[in-house]
Each structure stands twice: as structure tokens, then as C-alpha cells.
Amino acid sequence: MRIIILFSVFLSLIGCTSSTPDSISSSSPTQYLTVLHTNDNHGRFWHNEKGEYGMAARKTLIDSLRAEAKSKGHAVILLSGGDINTGIPESDLQHAEPDFKGMSLLGYDAMALGNHEFDNPIKILNKQQQWATFPLLSANIFDKSTGEHAFESYKILEKNGLKIAVIGLTTTDTAKIGNPQYIGHLEFKDPTEVTAKLAKKIKAKYNPDVTIALTHMGHFVDANFGINAPGDVTLARSLPANTLDMIIGGHSQEPVCMSDTNVNDANFKPGLACKPDQQNGTWIMQAHEWGKYVGKAEFKLEGEKLTLIDYKLMPVNLYVDKVQADGSTKEVLANEYIKPDPTLEAFLATYQAKGAKQIAGKIGSVDARLEGDRNKVRYQQTNLARVIIQAQMNAVGADFGLISGGGIRSGIEAGEISYKDILKVHPFKNRITYMDWKGSDLWNYLATVTSFPPDAGAYLQYHKISFEHKEGNLINVYINGEALDKNKTYRMSLNSYNASGGDGYPVINNLEGFVSSDVTDAQALKTFISENSPIKASEFAPK
């Protein structure tokens, strides 16, 4: 690896060769690499209401960063940590076609497959690969029937005289948080074991100058991954030193900025300095979510020594609160305004208009915010969860209902509610099901699902039921205010995702007493809101 060809050195010494800013031979004793990266796009091809992020502005920034890097003689690559799908109705209704085609026009070199790439049938993912001019990588997903890799495992990029190996990896949690109907034929293997073997194979065959793991596994500070599958820190620590030069990640949707060894920088805000994590000699980077930032890492390669020169998270038209002279705060841009690329903006505008047309119109209203943010529904009971469950109970005539917190994808602001708001909450098209339980069997089921801890998609949201845990045991279960009778039959509402084992819930869709309706979660919520508006948020406040 990185052998200096003596003949080229000899020629350069006698003046027979020269290097230009745009092209440096692999014989150069010092080479440079700029890595640009994003992750967790989640349908945000278009900017938000405030004009933040959006692919058109991202293109302007990336084009500028790419030109600057090339002018300094750097090789340049652009990578994505995955999860392009799911989050914004205008994108979801078009299967993320504008997002994948937009990324192609941005010039991405490779992308890791995220768990949300499996929110649709595999035929949709295959179509998305056709829309993309770059590979969708995952080395640790295998076809159960053949034992072979289900997707392209890695990509060798040759840029400006550098040979760069990019290995894709996907969280093994996909097996439990992905839709079982779409991933039942796939096996998600341990990424550390797969990477160790594959890196050796790649080194022997290609002898790359730089090896990168492009992952969708999550950054968990000091490897404290809790109920989640192990992420990037565990991967770096578990591999032999120097197996990977860097990990470019996604999934946990955070800016990876460290204030000290194994200490997250809690004070990071757009426009401030960011120091990436480093574990076992491997740099770990992640650029939050939605294209809010473009990560930019500049490296110097001398022989076999790779040194990080500079790292920045570049905000894409993000606003921050700034204290004014009178003590008040005002929203201001964190950095200079980035003008959207006009050609890409015009291309994406057609998709935006098409999607917006499908979801226009008021369906109801609410007098206060219904809380559905990720940092709430995975940690505590919320009013939106209870509205959702009541809607699903009504759809199937249930006594009580449950839903995993990870199935709620957005909140609803006070005021008018549109169909777009509903689809942001429920982008998955899950059907509403019910289970008629004998009380004794229900008790055993509840003993499992009520024990899921916070900080996980599995965290249980519930309505018209209460319970306690004492020394790890389920006690005092009440349904509609009455103690659970183990000889009585109760009807429970649940979406098809959780019923089929999603988020690690017990599989119940094969049990006697289980029925699946034709009503989707979005339809149920839309009907409930339109029939009960104005919704009074206080009536659904958790007690």
C-alpha cells in the first residue's frame, strides 16, 4: 500500500514530471483527500418552510467545496450514510424518486443502505437503485436462500491517483425494526465479523490507499448503545487497528462532535467547530440529518500515515437564535446564505408541486401541539400517541390500544391540520389490526411489551390501559379503569408492523383471534381528526 514508485521519483528529480492542482500522480510523496458526507435524508429533497437545507442549496455548497478541494490538488469523494426514504409526504408518495435522482445530480459516489430503505417492497428499492447513478452498499445483508450477499458490498473509487475502498454496512436492528413482510428473506449479519473478513480480501486484491466503512449503524458515545444494536464505536474498537481509516455513518441522526475522549460536545450548534470521534485509530463522522449539514474532512496521506487536517460541519442555510442588544433573541442564519442551484431547484420543483397537489387541503384542527418528536415518543407518553391509538381503536372497535414509539414519525402543530401533517406522522402505510385476547394470554403479552425501555423505537405508547412493574414483574393491570380479568376477552388494536414482529414485538398475526383490517394508520388518523375537530389536546394528555 502507498508504495512510492522510485522511477517516478527519479523522473521528478530530473525535471521530467510536474503536478498540477487538478491532477497529482499517485507517485507524489504527499497526497490529499477531501471527504464530503451527509446522512439520514428522510425525504428532504426540498427546503423547509424557513428555507433551511434542501438539495438545491446543498448542490451549490458541494460544488463550491469540490472546486476548492480540487484547486488544492485534493481527491474528492461524496458519501451518504443512508436512510434516504421516509419522512416527508411529497417524497414518500413518489417513493423518494426526487431524492435519489437529486443525489445523482449532486454527484454522490456511494451510499450505505439504511433500515428505511426497506420501508417499501424490494421492487421499490430496486427501482431506486436504477434512479441512482451510484451504488447502494451493504456488505452484511445476505439472502437467506442462497447465502450470498443481497446487495453490492463495497466500491473501489479511484480519485486523483488515490485508490479508496468503501465498504457499506447496515444496522442489524433492521431485522427487528424493518417491515417483516419486506425483509423476511434477508439475514443481517454481524458487521464486525463481515468487515474483518472483507477488509482483508480487499487489501489483498486492491491494496487501497484508504479504507472507509460507510455505515448506517449509529454513533453511540463510548459504545453505550443500550437496547440498540452496536454501532460505529463498537465496530472501530472491535476491529484490528488500522483496518479502517474512517467510518462515515448515519442512523442515530446526530452531529458527531466531541468535547473530549468519549465525551459528546453538548454545546455544538450550527456554525461552531466540530471535532469528530476517534476510536482505535479510526475517525468516526456523522452529519446529523436531513441535509442540514455537509460534513467536510480534509486528510493528508504521507506514505501509510493518514492525518486529519481539518473537519467541519457546514450548515446549509440553518438558523440559530442570537441574543440581541436588548436581551431578546432573534433567529439568524448560522452562516452566509447559500443560494440554491437554479437548475436542480427547477428539476426538483416539479416533484414538489406534484407531491403537494396530492396532500393539499384542511382536514381538521387542534388547539395545542400534539407531541410526536423522536426525542419524546421514544422516552415518554405523549398526547399524539393517545390520539393515534384512539383513532385506531375506533377503526376496529377495540377496548384499548398500543403502538411502538418508533412508529410515530412527527408531531402536529396547533392550528389547522392537513393531510400532509397526517402523512408526516404515518408514512409507512401500516394496516390497523386487532387481537381478541383471553385475559391470561393478554397478561403474558403485556409482560413483554411493557418492559421495553426508553430510548428505543420499541418503547410502548398505550391508551385506555395502565400497569405497574415491581422488581421486573408486571402487576396491577387495568383496562378502562377496571382490573384485568384473566378469564375475560379483550380487544386490542395494533398496527400490522408491530403485529408481525416489528420493533421486536411478539408475533401475533398467526394467532387465533387476530384480524387485519383494510384501514391504514394514516386513514384512521385522518378520519378521527376530521370527525372530532377541533381536537382538544388536553383531553389526551398522559396522566
C-alpha positions as CSV (number, residue, x, y, z in Angstrom):
1,M,0.0,0.0,0.0
2,R,1.1,3.5,-0.8
3,I,4.4,2.5,-2.3
4,I,6.3,5.3,-3.9
5,I,7.4,4.3,-7.4
6,L,11.1,5.1,-7.5
7,F,11.2,5.6,-11.2
8,S,8.6,8.4,-11.0
9,V,10.6,10.0,-8.2
10,F,13.7,9.8,-10.3
11,L,11.9,11.5,-13.2
12,S,10.6,14.2,-11.0
13,L,14.0,14.9,-9.6
14,I,15.4,15.5,-13.1
15,G,12.5,17.7,-14.0
16,C,10.7,15.3,-16.4
17,T,7.4,15.4,-14.5
18,S,5.3,18.0,-12.9
19,S,2.0,18.1,-11.0
20,T,-0.9,20.4,-11.4
21,P,-3.6,21.4,-8.9
22,D,-6.2,19.3,-10.7
23,S,-4.1,16.1,-11.1
24,I,-1.5,14.7,-8.8
25,S,0.1,11.5,-9.6
26,S,0.0,8.6,-7.2
27,S,3.8,8.9,-7.1
28,S,3.5,12.1,-5.1
29,P,5.1,11.7,-1.6
30,T,2.2,13.6,-0.1
31,Q,-1.4,13.2,-1.3
32,Y,-4.6,14.8,-0.1
33,L,-8.2,13.7,0.2
34,T,-11.4,15.6,1.0
35,V,-14.4,13.5,2.1
36,L,-17.8,15.2,1.9
37,H,-20.7,13.4,3.6
38,T,-24.4,13.6,4.6
39,N,-26.8,11.0,6.1
40,D,-30.5,10.4,7.0
41,N,-32.0,12.5,4.2
42,H,-35.5,11.2,5.1
43,G,-37.3,12.7,2.1
44,R,-35.9,16.2,2.5
45,F,-35.2,16.9,-1.2
46,W,-36.9,20.3,-0.8
47,H,-36.2,23.0,1.7
48,N,-38.5,23.5,4.8
49,E,-40.8,26.5,5.4
50,K,-38.0,28.6,6.6
51,G,-35.8,27.9,3.6
52,E,-33.4,25.6,5.6
53,Y,-31.5,22.8,3.9
54,G,-32.8,21.3,0.6
55,M,-30.8,19.6,-2.1
56,A,-30.6,22.6,-4.4
57,A,-28.7,24.7,-1.8
58,R,-26.7,21.6,-0.9
59,K,-25.6,21.3,-4.5
60,T,-24.3,24.9,-4.5
61,L,-22.3,24.2,-1.4
62,I,-21.0,20.9,-2.6
63,D,-20.0,22.3,-5.9
64,S,-18.1,25.0,-4.2
65,L,-16.4,22.7,-1.7
66,R,-15.5,20.3,-4.5
67,A,-14.0,23.0,-6.7
68,E,-12.0,24.4,-3.7
69,A,-10.6,20.9,-2.9
70,K,-9.6,20.2,-6.5
71,S,-7.9,23.6,-6.7
72,K,-5.7,22.5,-3.8
73,G,-4.9,19.1,-5.5
74,H,-7.2,17.0,-3.3
75,A,-9.0,13.9,-4.4
76,V,-12.7,14.4,-3.6
77,I,-15.4,11.9,-2.7
78,L,-19.1,12.4,-1.7
79,L,-20.8,9.8,0.5
80,S,-24.1,9.2,2.2
81,G,-24.8,7.3,5.4
82,G,-28.2,6.2,4.1
83,D,-31.9,6.4,5.1
84,I,-33.0,8.4,2.0
85,N,-36.6,7.2,2.4
86,T,-39.4,8.2,4.7
87,G,-40.2,11.4,6.4
88,I,-41.8,13.9,4.0
89,P,-45.1,13.1,2.2
90,E,-44.1,14.8,-1.1
91,S,-41.2,12.4,-1.2
92,D,-42.9,9.3,0.3
93,L,-45.8,9.4,-2.2
94,Q,-43.2,9.3,-5.0
95,H,-41.0,6.6,-3.4
96,A,-38.1,9.1,-3.0
97,E,-37.6,9.4,-6.7
98,P,-36.7,13.1,-6.4
99,D,-34.3,12.3,-3.6
100,F,-32.4,9.6,-5.5
101,K,-32.3,11.5,-8.8
102,G,-31.3,14.6,-6.9
103,M,-28.4,12.8,-5.2
104,S,-27.3,11.6,-8.7
105,L,-27.2,15.2,-9.9
106,L,-25.2,16.1,-6.8
107,G,-22.6,13.5,-7.8
108,Y,-22.6,11.1,-4.8
109,D,-20.1,8.3,-5.1
110,A,-21.7,5.8,-2.8
111,M,-24.4,5.3,-0.2
112,A,-24.9,2.9,2.7
113,L,-28.3,1.1,2.8
114,G,-30.2,2.3,5.8
115,N,-33.0,0.5,7.6
116,H,-35.6,2.8,6.0
117,E,-34.6,1.7,2.5
118,F,-36.7,-1.3,3.4
119,D,-39.9,0.6,4.2
120,N,-41.2,-0.4,0.8
121,P,-41.2,-3.7,-1.1
122,I,-37.8,-4.8,-2.5
123,K,-39.0,-3.9,-6.0
124,I,-39.2,-0.3,-5.0
125,L,-35.6,-0.5,-3.7
126,N,-34.5,-2.0,-7.0
127,K,-36.2,0.9,-8.8
128,Q,-34.3,3.4,-6.5
129,Q,-31.0,1.7,-7.4
130,Q,-31.9,2.4,-11.1
131,W,-32.6,6.0,-10.3
132,A,-29.2,6.3,-8.6
133,T,-26.0,6.7,-10.6
134,F,-24.1,5.5,-7.5
135,P,-24.1,2.1,-5.7
136,L,-26.3,1.4,-2.7
137,L,-23.9,-0.6,-0.5
138,S,-24.3,-3.2,2.3
139,A,-21.8,-6.0,3.0
140,N,-23.6,-7.5,5.9
141,I,-27.0,-8.2,4.3
142,F,-27.4,-11.7,2.9
143,D,-30.0,-13.6,1.0
144,K,-31.2,-16.5,3.3
145,S,-32.0,-18.8,0.4
146,T,-28.6,-18.5,-1.4
147,G,-26.3,-17.4,1.4
148,E,-24.9,-14.8,-1.0
149,H,-24.6,-11.0,-0.5
150,A,-28.0,-9.5,-1.2
151,F,-26.5,-6.2,-2.4
152,E,-23.2,-4.8,-3.6
153,S,-20.8,-5.0,-0.7
154,Y,-18.1,-2.4,-1.5
155,K,-16.9,0.0,-4.1
156,I,-13.3,0.8,-5.2
157,L,-13.1,4.5,-6.0
158,E,-10.1,5.8,-7.9
159,K,-9.7,9.6,-7.5
160,N,-6.8,11.7,-8.4
161,G,-4.3,8.9,-8.1
162,L,-5.8,7.5,-4.8
163,K,-7.4,4.1,-4.5
164,I,-10.2,4.3,-1.9
165,A,-12.2,1.3,-0.7
166,V,-15.7,2.0,0.6
167,I,-17.5,-0.8,2.5
168,G,-21.2,-0.5,3.1
169,L,-22.8,-1.7,6.4
170,T,-26.3,-1.7,7.8
171,T,-27.6,-1.9,11.4
172,T,-28.6,-5.4,12.4
173,D,-31.6,-3.8,14.1
174,T,-33.2,-3.6,10.7
175,A,-34.2,-7.3,11.3
176,K,-36.5,-6.1,14.1
177,I,-37.4,-2.6,13.1
178,G,-37.8,-3.2,9.4
179,N,-41.1,-4.4,8.0
180,P,-41.1,-8.2,8.3
181,Q,-43.1,-8.5,5.1
182,Y,-40.3,-6.9,3.1
183,I,-37.2,-8.3,4.8
184,G,-38.2,-11.8,5.7
185,H,-35.9,-13.3,3.1
186,L,-32.8,-11.3,4.3
187,E,-30.3,-12.0,7.0
188,F,-28.4,-9.1,8.7
189,K,-25.1,-10.4,9.9
190,D,-22.6,-9.0,12.5
191,P,-20.9,-6.1,10.8
192,T,-17.6,-6.5,12.7
193,E,-17.2,-10.1,11.5
194,V,-18.1,-9.3,8.0
195,T,-15.9,-6.2,7.8
196,A,-12.8,-8.0,9.2
197,K,-13.0,-10.7,6.5
198,L,-13.9,-8.3,3.7
199,A,-11.2,-5.8,4.5
200,K,-8.5,-8.5,4.3
201,K,-9.9,-9.6,0.9
202,I,-10.0,-6.0,-0.4
203,K,-6.5,-5.3,0.8
204,A,-5.1,-8.5,-0.9
205,K,-6.9,-7.8,-4.1
206,Y,-6.7,-4.0,-4.4
207,N,-4.2,-2.7,-1.8
208,P,-6.2,0.5,-1.3
209,D,-4.6,3.7,0.0
210,V,-7.6,4.5,2.2
211,T,-10.3,2.2,3.5
212,I,-13.7,3.6,4.7
213,A,-16.7,2.0,6.3
214,L,-19.8,3.7,5.1
215,T,-22.4,2.8,7.7
216,H,-25.9,3.1,8.8
217,M,-25.5,1.8,12.4
218,G,-25.5,4.8,14.7
219,H,-22.9,6.6,16.8
220,F,-23.3,5.7,20.5
221,V,-20.8,7.6,22.7
222,D,-18.3,5.3,24.4
223,A,-20.2,2.4,22.8
224,N,-23.2,2.8,25.2
225,F,-25.7,1.5,22.7
226,G,-28.2,0.3,25.2
227,I,-31.1,-1.7,23.6
228,N,-29.9,-0.7,20.1
229,A,-27.6,-2.8,18.0
230,P,-23.9,-2.0,18.4
231,G,-22.8,1.0,16.2
232,D,-19.8,2.7,14.8
233,V,-17.8,3.0,18.1
234,T,-18.1,-0.7,18.7
235,L,-17.1,-1.5,15.2
236,A,-14.0,0.6,15.4
237,R,-12.9,-0.9,18.7
238,S,-13.6,-4.5,17.7
239,L,-11.5,-4.5,14.5
240,P,-7.7,-4.8,14.5
241,A,-6.0,-1.4,14.5
242,N,-5.6,0.2,11.0
243,T,-8.4,-2.0,9.5
244,L,-10.4,1.2,8.8
245,D,-9.1,4.7,8.3
246,M,-12.5,6.2,8.9
247,I,-16.2,5.5,9.5
248,I,-18.7,7.7,7.8
249,G,-22.0,7.0,9.5
250,G,-25.7,7.6,10.0
251,H,-28.8,6.2,11.8
252,S,-28.5,7.9,15.2
253,Q,-29.2,11.3,13.5
254,E,-26.8,13.5,15.4
255,P,-23.8,15.7,14.7
256,V,-20.8,13.6,15.9
257,C,-18.9,16.3,17.7
258,M,-16.7,15.5,20.7
259,S,-15.5,17.8,23.5
260,D,-13.1,15.2,24.9
261,T,-12.3,11.5,24.7
262,N,-15.7,9.6,24.8
263,V,-17.5,12.8,25.7
264,N,-20.1,14.3,23.4
265,D,-20.0,18.1,22.8
266,A,-23.4,19.1,24.2
267,N,-22.7,22.8,23.2
268,F,-22.4,22.2,19.5
269,K,-24.6,24.4,17.3
270,P,-24.6,25.3,13.6
271,G,-21.5,27.3,12.7
272,L,-19.4,26.2,15.6
273,A,-16.3,24.0,15.5
274,C,-16.7,20.2,15.5
275,K,-14.2,17.6,16.4
276,P,-15.1,14.1,15.2
277,D,-14.8,11.0,17.3
278,Q,-11.7,8.7,17.1
279,Q,-11.6,5.1,18.3
280,N,-8.7,2.7,17.8
281,G,-7.1,4.9,15.3
282,T,-10.3,5.3,13.2
283,W,-12.1,8.6,12.7
284,I,-15.9,8.5,13.1
285,M,-18.1,11.1,11.5
286,Q,-21.8,11.8,11.1
287,A,-23.6,14.9,9.8
288,H,-26.8,15.0,11.8
289,E,-29.8,14.6,9.5
290,W,-31.9,15.9,6.6
291,G,-29.0,17.5,4.7
292,K,-28.8,20.2,7.4
293,Y,-25.0,19.9,7.1
294,V,-22.4,18.8,4.7
295,G,-19.5,17.2,6.6
296,K,-16.1,18.1,5.2
297,A,-13.0,16.2,6.2
298,E,-9.6,17.0,4.8
299,F,-6.8,14.4,5.0
300,K,-3.1,14.3,4.3
301,L,-1.6,11.0,3.2
302,E,2.1,10.5,3.6
303,G,3.3,7.0,2.9
304,E,0.9,4.9,5.0
305,K,0.2,7.7,7.5
306,L,-3.3,9.4,7.1
307,T,-3.7,12.6,9.1
308,L,-6.9,14.6,9.6
309,I,-6.0,18.2,8.7
310,D,-9.4,19.8,9.2
311,Y,-13.0,18.9,9.9
312,K,-16.2,21.0,9.6
313,L,-19.9,20.5,9.6
314,M,-21.1,23.1,7.1
315,P,-24.6,24.3,7.7
316,V,-27.0,24.5,4.8
317,N,-29.0,27.7,5.5
318,L,-29.7,26.8,9.1
319,Y,-31.0,29.4,11.6
320,V,-29.8,29.8,15.2
321,D,-31.0,32.0,18.0
322,K,-28.8,35.1,18.5
323,V,-29.1,37.3,21.6
324,Q,-29.8,40.9,20.7
325,A,-28.6,44.1,22.4
326,D,-31.8,44.4,24.4
327,G,-31.5,40.8,25.6
328,S,-34.1,39.3,23.3
329,T,-33.3,36.6,20.8
330,K,-33.7,36.6,17.1
331,E,-33.3,33.8,14.5
332,V,-30.4,34.5,12.2
333,L,-28.5,32.4,9.6
334,A,-25.6,30.5,11.1
335,N,-23.6,31.1,8.0
336,E,-23.8,33.2,4.9
337,Y,-26.9,32.4,2.8
338,I,-26.3,29.7,0.2
339,K,-28.3,30.3,-3.0
340,P,-30.0,27.2,-4.3
341,D,-28.6,25.8,-7.6
342,P,-31.2,27.1,-10.1
343,T,-31.0,24.0,-12.4
344,L,-31.5,21.5,-9.7
345,E,-34.1,23.6,-8.0
346,A,-36.2,23.7,-11.2
347,F,-35.8,19.9,-11.6
348,L,-37.0,19.2,-8.0
349,A,-39.8,21.8,-8.1
350,T,-41.8,19.6,-10.5
351,Y,-41.7,16.8,-7.9
352,Q,-42.5,19.2,-5.1
353,A,-45.6,20.5,-6.9
354,K,-46.8,17.0,-7.8
355,G,-46.5,15.8,-4.2
356,A,-48.0,18.9,-2.8
357,K,-51.1,18.6,-5.0
358,Q,-51.8,15.1,-3.5
359,I,-51.9,16.3,0.1
360,A,-53.5,19.8,-0.1
361,G,-56.4,20.8,2.0
362,K,-57.5,21.1,5.6
363,I,-59.0,18.1,7.3
364,G,-59.3,19.4,10.9
365,S,-57.6,21.4,13.7
366,V,-56.1,21.1,17.1
367,D,-55.9,23.7,19.9
368,A,-52.4,22.9,21.1
369,R,-49.3,21.0,19.8
370,L,-49.6,17.2,19.6
371,E,-46.2,15.9,20.6
372,G,-44.6,13.3,18.2
373,D,-40.9,14.3,18.1
374,R,-38.4,11.4,18.2
375,N,-36.9,12.6,21.5
376,K,-40.3,12.4,23.2
377,V,-42.2,9.4,21.8
378,R,-39.3,7.1,22.5
379,Y,-38.9,8.2,26.1
380,Q,-42.3,9.2,27.5
381,Q,-46.1,9.0,26.9
382,T,-47.4,11.7,24.6
383,N,-50.8,13.2,23.7
384,L,-50.3,12.5,20.0
385,A,-49.7,8.8,20.8
386,R,-53.1,8.7,22.5
387,V,-54.8,10.5,19.7
388,I,-53.3,7.9,17.3
389,I,-54.3,4.9,19.4
390,Q,-57.8,6.2,19.9
391,A,-58.2,6.6,16.2
392,Q,-57.0,3.0,15.7
393,M,-59.3,1.7,18.5
394,N,-62.2,3.4,16.8
395,A,-61.4,1.8,13.5
396,V,-61.6,-1.7,14.8
397,G,-63.8,-1.3,17.9
398,A,-61.0,-2.1,20.4
399,D,-61.0,-1.8,24.2
400,F,-57.5,-0.5,24.4
401,G,-54.6,0.0,22.0
402,L,-50.8,0.0,21.7
403,I,-48.2,1.4,19.3
404,S,-44.4,1.4,19.5
405,G,-43.0,4.9,19.9
406,G,-40.8,4.4,16.8
407,G,-44.0,4.2,14.7
408,I,-44.7,7.9,15.3
409,R,-42.6,10.0,13.0
410,S,-43.6,13.6,13.6
411,G,-45.6,15.9,15.8
412,I,-48.6,18.1,14.8
413,E,-48.6,21.8,15.4
414,A,-51.5,23.8,16.9
415,G,-53.9,25.1,14.3
416,E,-55.2,23.7,11.0
417,I,-54.3,20.1,10.2
418,S,-53.6,19.0,6.6
419,Y,-53.3,15.5,5.1
420,K,-49.6,16.3,4.8
421,D,-49.4,16.6,8.6
422,I,-51.0,13.1,8.9
423,L,-48.6,11.5,6.4
424,K,-45.6,13.0,8.2
425,V,-46.9,11.2,11.4
426,H,-47.7,8.0,9.5
427,P,-45.5,7.5,6.3
428,F,-45.4,3.7,6.5
429,K,-48.9,2.6,5.2
430,N,-49.4,0.1,8.1
431,R,-52.8,-1.5,8.4
432,I,-54.8,-1.4,11.6
433,T,-55.3,-4.9,13.1
434,Y,-56.9,-6.2,16.3
435,M,-56.4,-9.1,18.6
436,D,-59.1,-10.6,20.7
437,W,-57.2,-11.8,23.8
438,K,-58.2,-14.1,26.6
439,G,-57.1,-12.2,29.7
440,S,-54.5,-14.7,30.8
441,D,-52.8,-14.7,27.4
442,L,-53.0,-10.9,27.2
443,W,-51.2,-10.7,30.6
444,N,-48.3,-12.7,29.2
445,Y,-48.1,-10.5,26.1
446,L,-48.2,-7.3,28.1
447,A,-45.4,-8.6,30.3
448,T,-43.1,-8.5,27.3
449,V,-44.2,-5.2,25.5
450,T,-44.5,-3.1,28.7
451,S,-40.9,-4.0,29.6
452,F,-39.3,-2.3,26.6
453,P,-37.0,0.5,27.9
454,P,-37.0,4.2,26.8
455,D,-34.5,5.4,24.1
456,A,-35.7,2.8,21.6
457,G,-38.2,2.6,18.8
458,A,-39.9,-0.3,20.7
459,Y,-40.8,1.9,23.7
460,L,-44.5,1.3,24.3
461,Q,-47.1,4.0,23.8
462,Y,-50.5,2.9,25.2
463,H,-54.1,4.2,25.8
464,K,-57.0,3.0,27.9
465,I,-54.7,0.7,29.9
466,S,-52.5,1.2,32.9
467,F,-50.0,-1.1,34.7
468,E,-47.0,-1.2,37.0
469,H,-43.8,-3.0,37.2
470,K,-42.3,-4.2,40.5
471,E,-38.9,-5.9,40.7
472,G,-39.2,-6.7,37.0
473,N,-42.7,-8.2,37.2
474,L,-45.9,-6.9,35.7
475,I,-48.6,-6.0,38.3
476,N,-51.8,-4.0,38.6
477,V,-53.0,-4.1,35.0
478,Y,-56.2,-2.1,34.5
479,I,-58.2,-1.7,31.2
480,N,-60.6,1.2,31.1
481,G,-60.2,1.6,34.8
482,E,-61.1,-2.0,35.7
483,A,-58.6,-4.7,36.9
484,L,-57.7,-7.1,34.1
485,D,-59.8,-10.3,34.4
486,K,-57.8,-13.3,33.2
487,N,-61.0,-15.1,32.2
488,K,-62.4,-12.2,30.2
489,T,-61.8,-11.4,26.5
490,Y,-60.4,-8.0,25.5
491,R,-59.9,-6.5,22.0
492,M,-56.5,-4.7,21.4
493,S,-55.7,-2.5,18.5
494,L,-52.2,-2.7,17.0
495,N,-50.7,-1.8,13.6
496,S,-49.6,-4.6,11.2
497,Y,-46.0,-3.7,11.7
498,N,-45.9,-4.4,15.4
499,A,-48.3,-7.4,15.0
500,S,-45.8,-9.1,12.6
501,G,-42.9,-8.6,15.0
502,G,-41.7,-5.1,14.1
503,D,-39.6,-3.4,16.7
504,G,-39.1,-6.8,18.4
505,Y,-42.8,-7.1,19.5
506,P,-44.1,-10.7,19.8
507,V,-45.5,-12.0,16.5
508,I,-49.3,-12.3,16.9
509,N,-50.5,-12.3,13.3
510,N,-50.5,-16.1,13.2
511,L,-52.6,-16.5,16.4
512,E,-56.3,-17.3,16.7
513,G,-58.2,-14.1,17.3
514,F,-56.1,-11.9,15.1
515,V,-57.8,-9.9,12.4
516,S,-56.2,-7.4,9.9
517,S,-58.4,-4.6,8.6
518,D,-58.1,-2.7,5.3
519,V,-57.7,0.6,7.1
520,T,-54.2,2.2,7.1
521,D,-52.8,4.1,10.1
522,A,-52.9,7.4,8.1
523,Q,-56.6,6.8,7.1
524,A,-57.6,6.0,10.6
525,L,-56.0,9.2,12.0
526,K,-57.4,11.3,9.2
527,T,-60.9,10.0,9.8
528,F,-60.6,10.6,13.6
529,I,-59.4,14.2,13.2
530,S,-61.9,15.1,10.6
531,E,-64.8,13.7,12.7
532,N,-63.6,15.1,16.0
533,S,-62.2,18.6,15.2
534,P,-61.4,20.8,16.8
535,I,-59.3,18.4,18.8
536,K,-58.6,19.4,22.4
537,A,-55.1,18.3,23.1
538,S,-55.6,18.4,26.9
539,E,-58.1,15.6,26.7
540,F,-55.3,13.3,25.5
541,A,-52.7,14.4,28.0
542,P,-50.9,11.5,29.6
543,K,-51.9,11.0,33.3
